[in-house]
Amino acid sequence: MAADTKHTLEDLSWLAGDWETANAAERWTDEHWTTPAGGVMLGMSRTVKAGALSEFEYLRIVQKGDDLVYIAHPGGRAPATCRGITGAAAERCARAIAGSACSSR
């Protein structure tokens, strides 16, 4: 993908809806994303382990000029932010936020 390729929230519209992952009955995660509107997509995630909440996260993807910005509030804490989130970069960003490697504001 060319470095000057521009992306919009509409490119991520496939993400809207409900997602779930499961690891037997011991642990599962569900996530919900809204459709793009007003320059933002909103999401929430929760992980349940052994019948109890173990993690939660409030999420936003925001269009800022030519950039898509992923903003996560893991556990309701101050946001961690990654810019330029598309393709493999989005996956790296999500992993980095989980490990607190992105910038916090």
Sequence and secondary structure as in RCSB ss.txt:
>XXXX:A:sequence
MAADTKHTLEDLSWLAGDWETANAAERWTDEHWTTPAGGVMLGMSRTVKAGALSEFEYLRIVQKGDDLVYIAHPG
GRAPATCRGITGAAAERCARAIAGSACSSR
>XXXX:A:secstr
  TT    GGGGGGG EEEEEEETTTEEEEEEE   BTTEEEEEEEEEETTEEEEEEEEEEEEETTEEEEEEEET
T S EEEES  HHHHHHHHHHHHTT SEE 
